[in-house]
């Protein structure tokens, strides 16, 4: 999803060294992965082993993002572009073909 787009942005800017490309490849999935552990402590019972594990996971994923430095801008720009697309197209219309396909498929079974 976002890693190829981030690689394209970095490669197009002329900063396509192996170190930078590896950081972009790590930054985009880490930014997406952080959403789950960030939401889980709200949903899980507090101070359980599972809650502590999720909190530790969120801290470690955030550390990966902090170490990415300025490359963190790439997932932020991609997220902004996605939100802008949904705002322009409308939430009901974006992905409506997929929703129709899922409804047809569920009726068959």
C-alpha positions as CSV (number, residue, x, y, z in Angstrom):
1,X,0.0,0.0,0.0
2,X,2.1,2.9,1.2
3,X,5.6,1.5,1.1
4,X,5.8,1.4,-2.7
5,X,4.5,5.0,-2.9
6,X,7.0,6.1,-0.3
7,X,9.8,4.4,-2.2
8,X,8.7,6.3,-5.3
9,X,8.7,9.6,-3.5
10,X,12.2,9.1,-2.1
11,X,13.6,7.7,-5.4
12,X,12.0,10.6,-7.3
13,X,13.7,13.1,-5.0
14,X,17.1,11.7,-5.8
15,X,17.8,10.3,-2.3
16,X,17.6,6.7,-3.3
17,X,20.5,5.3,-1.4
18,X,20.0,1.8,0.1
19,X,19.9,3.2,3.7
20,X,17.1,5.6,2.9
21,X,15.1,3.1,0.9
22,X,15.3,0.6,3.8
23,X,14.1,3.3,6.2
24,X,11.1,4.2,4.0
25,X,10.3,0.5,3.7
26,X,10.3,0.2,7.5
27,X,8.6,3.5,8.3
28,X,5.4,3.1,6.2
29,X,4.4,-0.3,7.6
30,X,5.4,0.8,11.2
31,X,3.1,3.8,10.9
32,X,0.2,1.6,9.9
33,X,1.0,-1.0,12.5
34,X,1.0,1.6,15.3
35,X,-2.7,2.2,14.8
36,X,-3.6,-1.2,16.3
37,X,-1.6,-1.1,19.4
38,X,-2.6,2.5,19.9
39,X,-6.3,1.6,19.9
40,X,-6.0,-1.6,21.9
41,X,-5.3,-0.2,25.4
42,X,-8.6,1.6,25.2
43,X,-10.4,-1.6,24.4
44,X,-8.6,-4.1,26.7
45,X,-9.0,-4.4,30.5
46,X,-6.4,-2.3,32.2
47,X,-3.3,-3.7,33.8
48,X,-3.7,-7.2,32.4
49,X,-0.7,-9.0,30.8
50,X,-2.3,-8.5,27.4
51,X,-2.7,-4.8,28.0
52,X,0.9,-4.5,29.1
53,X,2.1,-6.4,26.0
54,X,0.1,-4.2,23.7
55,X,1.5,-1.1,25.4
56,X,5.0,-2.3,25.1
57,X,4.4,-3.1,21.4
58,X,3.1,0.5,20.9
59,X,6.2,1.9,22.6
60,X,8.6,-0.2,20.5
61,X,6.8,0.6,17.2
62,X,6.8,4.3,18.1
63,X,10.6,4.0,18.7
64,X,11.0,2.7,15.2
65,X,9.1,5.7,13.9
66,X,11.2,8.1,15.9
67,X,14.4,6.6,14.6
68,X,13.0,7.1,11.1
69,X,13.4,10.9,11.5
70,X,12.3,13.0,8.6
71,X,11.1,10.0,6.7
72,X,8.1,9.9,9.0
73,X,6.7,12.7,6.7
74,X,6.1,10.1,4.0
75,X,3.4,8.1,5.8
76,X,1.9,11.3,7.1
77,X,1.6,12.7,3.6
78,X,0.1,9.4,2.3
79,X,-2.4,9.4,5.1
80,X,-3.3,13.0,4.3
81,X,-3.8,12.2,0.7
82,X,-6.0,9.2,1.6
83,X,-8.2,11.4,3.9
84,X,-8.4,14.1,1.2
85,X,-9.5,11.5,-1.3
86,X,-12.2,10.2,1.0
87,X,-13.3,13.8,1.6
88,X,-13.5,14.6,-2.1
89,X,-15.1,11.3,-3.2
90,X,-17.3,10.8,-0.2
91,X,-17.1,7.9,2.2
92,X,-20.1,6.1,0.8
93,X,-18.8,6.1,-2.7
94,X,-15.1,5.1,-2.1
95,X,-15.0,1.4,-2.3
96,X,-18.6,1.0,-3.2
97,X,-17.8,-1.6,-5.9
98,X,-16.1,-3.7,-3.3
99,X,-19.0,-3.4,-0.9
100,X,-21.5,-4.4,-3.7
101,X,-19.3,-7.4,-4.6
102,X,-19.2,-8.5,-0.9
103,X,-23.0,-8.3,-0.7
104,X,-23.5,-10.3,-3.8
105,X,-21.0,-12.9,-2.6
106,X,-22.7,-13.2,0.8
107,X,-26.0,-13.8,-0.9
108,X,-24.6,-16.8,-2.8
109,X,-23.6,-18.7,0.3
